[in-house]
Structure formats: structure tokens, C-alpha cells
Amino acid sequence: MQVVLIRHAHSEANAKGVLSGRIGGVHLSATGVKQSNDLITRLGKIKLAALHISPLERCRETIDPWWVEIGQSHNRGVEIVEDENLIEVDYGTWSGKKLAMLSAHKLWKTVQNTPSAMYFPSGEGLAAMQTRAMQAVHKSILTKKKGSVVLVSHGDVIKSIVAASLGMHLDNFQRIIIDPASVTVIDFNSGKPRLLLLNDSRANLEDFINGPARNANQLGGGAGK
């Protein structure tokens, strides 16, 4: 099964430099609205086996334009499913605070250097977040339907999925960049997950995502599709 990870588009909180976390009522910025509309063309007529999203508004607002314009009519029988395991990190008392202020906190170095040891005050540990995120992935790929699984989530959640899929320690996940409205694709068809695309914010991906599965053994970089 091929998993397509989409980070929500640029949000009002992103524009203000605020760590919104799970605070409700955070919508897309003007930039984010444009990015979500761009996804209509970028995703095109991709074939879905499942579409799971974080319950927060900005994730629904990111995928809705494509879903209404193209996705729903070309994927009969598929519904948008909200998955709590894809929700943003519970940043606890850090939620709603300016990132510029948080960067001076004594725990900031832990977030950056040893995130596996980070437990946000009155919130969630990053290791626990990674565990639930991978539960969402593994549950989603159990479907017997043909097509790709699309998961719409948040930056840290997607970074943790990429790290786990590649066998990277969580302490290295800050080396991964996941931009707003970016698309990342991981192939789970073989014994070990393989990264096919990372943090793409520009390309039209219909042919890439709908292409044949990459089941062949890789040598010399592979022959492509």
C-alpha cells in the first residue's frame, strides 16, 4: 500500500508565529487557502483506497477543495474519516504561545536535540505521539481497496511517521522538513517502507501517485516508473 501524507496548508497560527497545537478555531490563512486550492490541480484524479484526516479544522479545510472539486466524484465509496491518532501534538501549556518566546524556554533544547525525551508541560510526549501516528498508518493500510491511502495531518506528526518508516531514531526527526501543504509519499508494499517523495510543494502528482507499485528490488537507484 502507498501512503500519501499531506500536511495542512498555511494557517492563521503559522502566520502569527504561534504554536496552536490542538486549540480549536484555527483556520487557514490567505496563503493557506491558495495552497489548498492548488492541491486541486496538484493531486488531480488520484485513486484513493482511504482518506483519513486529523479532526482539526485546518486539515479539513486543506483537503476539502480537492475533495469537492475532483476527489469525491472519482472515488466512489471512499469517505473522509477523522482519525484522532492523526491529531496535532498536545503541546499542553505551550499551546497558543509565540514560538519566539518558547525558543527561550529551558526545554527548547530538548525539543530540538533529544525529542524522544520531551514531554510538553500538561501535554503529550513526542514518543507517544509517534506511537499513535504509526498506529494510524498501520490501521489505514489494512484496507483491501485499490489505490493510495491519503492521510492529512500536521508537521511534527508527519515528520515522526517519516522517521519511523525509515528506521530513524526519533531524536533525528528534526532533520526532516515538512512544509505547509506539502506531499510526502511512502511505499509500504515491500518488506520495509520506502520513501518515494518528501516535502513536495509544487509538482502535479496525479501520474506519480497513480503509477504502478514499486515492487521490484532496487539496485543502482532503481529504473523508475
C-alpha positions as CSV (number, residue, x, y, z in Angstrom):
1,M,0.0,0.0,0.0
2,Q,1.2,3.5,-0.8
3,V,0.6,6.2,1.8
4,V,0.3,9.8,0.8
5,L,1.0,12.2,3.7
6,I,-0.3,15.8,3.3
7,R,0.4,18.5,5.9
8,H,-2.3,21.1,6.3
9,A,-1.9,24.3,4.4
10,H,-0.5,27.5,6.0
11,S,-2.7,28.5,8.9
12,E,-3.5,31.7,10.8
13,A,-1.3,30.5,13.6
14,N,1.6,29.9,11.2
15,A,1.2,33.5,10.0
16,K,1.3,34.8,13.6
17,G,4.3,32.6,14.6
18,V,2.1,30.8,17.2
19,L,2.2,27.2,18.3
20,S,-1.5,26.5,18.1
21,G,-1.5,22.8,19.0
22,R,-5.0,21.5,19.5
23,I,-6.7,24.8,20.0
24,G,-9.9,24.9,18.0
25,G,-10.9,27.6,15.6
26,V,-7.6,27.9,13.9
27,H,-8.3,28.3,10.1
28,L,-6.2,28.6,7.0
29,S,-4.5,31.9,6.2
30,A,-5.0,33.6,2.8
31,T,-1.8,31.8,1.8
32,G,-3.2,28.5,3.0
33,V,-6.4,29.0,1.1
34,K,-4.4,29.4,-2.1
35,Q,-2.3,26.3,-1.2
36,S,-5.4,24.3,-0.6
37,N,-6.9,25.3,-4.0
38,D,-3.6,24.5,-5.7
39,L,-4.0,20.9,-4.4
40,I,-6.9,20.5,-6.8
41,T,-4.5,20.6,-9.7
42,R,-1.6,19.0,-7.9
43,L,-3.5,15.9,-6.8
44,G,-5.8,15.7,-9.8
45,K,-7.6,12.4,-10.3
46,I,-5.6,10.3,-7.8
47,K,-7.2,7.0,-6.9
48,L,-7.9,6.5,-3.2
49,A,-8.2,3.4,-1.0
50,A,-8.9,5.6,2.0
51,L,-8.8,9.3,3.2
52,H,-8.1,9.9,6.9
53,I,-7.6,13.3,8.4
54,S,-6.8,15.0,11.7
55,P,-10.0,16.3,13.3
56,L,-8.7,19.9,13.5
57,E,-10.3,22.4,11.1
58,R,-7.2,23.3,9.2
59,C,-6.8,19.8,7.9
60,R,-10.4,19.6,6.7
61,E,-10.0,23.0,5.0
62,T,-6.9,21.8,3.3
63,I,-8.4,18.8,1.6
64,D,-12.0,19.9,1.1
65,P,-11.4,22.0,-2.1
66,W,-9.8,19.0,-3.9
67,W,-12.4,16.5,-2.4
68,V,-15.4,18.6,-3.5
69,E,-14.0,19.5,-7.0
70,I,-12.4,16.2,-8.0
71,G,-11.7,13.6,-5.3
72,Q,-15.2,12.6,-4.3
73,S,-16.6,12.0,-7.8
74,H,-13.6,9.9,-8.7
75,N,-13.5,7.8,-5.5
76,R,-17.0,6.4,-5.0
77,G,-17.3,4.5,-1.8
78,V,-14.5,6.4,-0.1
79,E,-15.4,8.8,2.8
80,I,-13.4,11.3,4.8
81,V,-12.6,9.7,8.1
82,E,-11.4,11.8,11.1
83,D,-8.7,9.9,13.0
84,E,-7.8,11.1,16.5
85,N,-4.4,9.4,16.1
86,L,-3.5,11.9,13.3
87,I,-4.3,15.0,15.5
88,E,-1.6,17.6,16.3
89,V,0.7,17.1,19.3
90,D,-0.8,18.1,22.6
91,Y,1.6,20.9,23.4
92,G,-0.1,21.4,26.8
93,T,0.7,24.8,28.3
94,W,2.8,25.7,25.3
95,S,-0.3,25.8,23.1
96,G,-1.2,29.3,22.0
97,K,2.3,30.7,22.8
98,K,4.6,32.6,20.4
99,L,7.4,30.4,19.1
100,A,9.8,33.2,19.6
101,M,9.0,33.1,23.3
102,L,9.1,29.3,23.5
103,S,12.5,29.2,21.9
104,A,13.9,30.7,25.1
105,H,12.4,28.0,27.3
106,K,14.8,25.7,29.0
107,L,13.0,22.7,27.4
108,W,13.5,24.0,23.9
109,K,16.9,22.3,23.6
110,T,15.2,19.0,24.5
111,V,12.7,19.5,21.7
112,Q,15.5,20.2,19.2
113,N,18.2,17.7,20.3
114,T,16.5,14.8,22.2
115,P,12.8,15.0,21.3
116,S,12.3,11.4,22.4
117,A,12.7,12.7,26.0
118,M,10.3,15.6,25.5
119,Y,7.1,15.8,27.4
120,F,5.2,19.1,27.0
121,P,4.0,20.5,30.3
122,S,0.5,19.3,30.9
123,G,0.6,17.8,27.4
124,E,1.9,14.9,25.4
125,G,5.3,13.2,24.9
126,L,6.7,13.2,21.4
127,A,7.4,9.5,21.6
128,A,3.8,8.8,22.5
129,M,2.7,11.0,19.5
130,Q,4.9,8.9,17.2
131,T,3.4,5.7,18.5
132,R,-0.2,6.8,17.9
133,A,0.7,8.3,14.5
134,M,2.2,4.9,13.4
135,Q,-1.0,3.2,14.7
136,A,-2.9,5.4,12.3
137,V,-0.7,4.4,9.4
138,H,-0.7,0.7,10.1
139,K,-4.5,0.7,10.6
140,S,-5.1,2.6,7.4
141,I,-3.1,0.3,5.1
142,L,-5.1,-2.7,6.2
143,T,-7.8,-1.7,3.6
144,K,-8.4,-4.1,0.7
145,K,-9.4,-1.4,-1.6
146,K,-7.2,-0.4,-4.6
147,G,-5.5,3.0,-4.6
148,S,-3.4,5.0,-2.2
149,V,-4.1,5.9,1.4
150,V,-4.1,9.7,2.0
151,L,-3.5,11.0,5.5
152,V,-3.9,14.7,6.2
153,S,-2.1,15.7,9.4
154,H,0.4,18.1,11.0
155,G,4.1,18.8,10.6
156,D,5.5,17.0,13.7
157,V,3.1,14.1,13.2
158,I,4.2,13.6,9.6
159,K,7.9,14.0,10.5
160,S,7.5,11.3,13.1
161,I,5.9,9.0,10.6
162,V,8.7,9.5,8.1
163,A,11.4,8.9,10.7
164,A,9.7,5.7,12.0
165,S,9.2,4.4,8.5
166,L,12.9,4.9,7.6
167,G,14.1,3.4,10.9
168,M,15.4,6.7,12.1
169,H,15.6,7.4,15.9
170,L,13.0,10.0,16.9
171,D,15.9,12.1,18.1
172,N,16.8,12.7,14.5
173,F,13.3,13.7,13.3
174,Q,14.1,17.4,13.4
175,R,16.3,16.8,10.4
176,I,13.2,16.3,8.4
177,I,11.3,19.3,6.9
178,I,7.6,19.2,6.2
179,D,6.2,22.4,4.8
180,P,2.5,23.5,4.8
181,A,0.5,21.8,2.0
182,S,3.5,19.6,1.2
183,V,3.0,16.0,0.0
184,T,5.2,13.1,1.1
185,V,4.8,9.5,-0.3
186,I,5.9,6.3,1.4
187,D,5.6,2.8,-0.2
188,F,4.6,0.1,2.2
189,N,4.3,-2.7,-0.4
190,S,7.7,-4.3,0.3
191,G,9.2,-5.7,3.5
192,K,10.5,-2.3,4.6
193,P,8.8,1.0,3.9
194,R,10.5,3.1,1.2
195,L,10.4,6.9,0.8
196,L,9.3,7.8,-2.7
197,L,8.7,11.6,-2.3
198,L,9.4,14.0,0.5
199,N,8.0,17.5,1.2
200,D,6.9,18.3,-2.3
201,S,5.0,21.6,-2.5
202,R,5.0,22.2,-6.3
203,A,4.6,19.2,-8.6
204,N,1.4,17.9,-10.1
205,L,1.3,14.4,-8.7
206,E,-1.6,12.5,-10.3
207,D,0.6,10.4,-12.6
208,F,3.2,9.8,-9.9
209,I,0.7,8.7,-7.3
210,N,-1.4,6.6,-9.7
211,G,1.6,4.9,-11.2
212,P,2.4,1.2,-10.8
213,A,3.6,-0.1,-7.5
214,R,7.4,-0.2,-7.0
215,N,7.6,-3.9,-6.0
216,A,10.9,-4.6,-7.7
217,N,14.2,-4.9,-5.8
218,Q,16.2,-1.8,-6.1
219,L,19.8,-1.7,-7.4
220,G,21.6,1.3,-8.8
221,G,18.8,3.6,-7.7
222,G,16.1,1.7,-9.5
223,A,14.7,2.1,-13.0
224,G,11.8,4.5,-12.2
225,K,8.2,4.0,-13.2
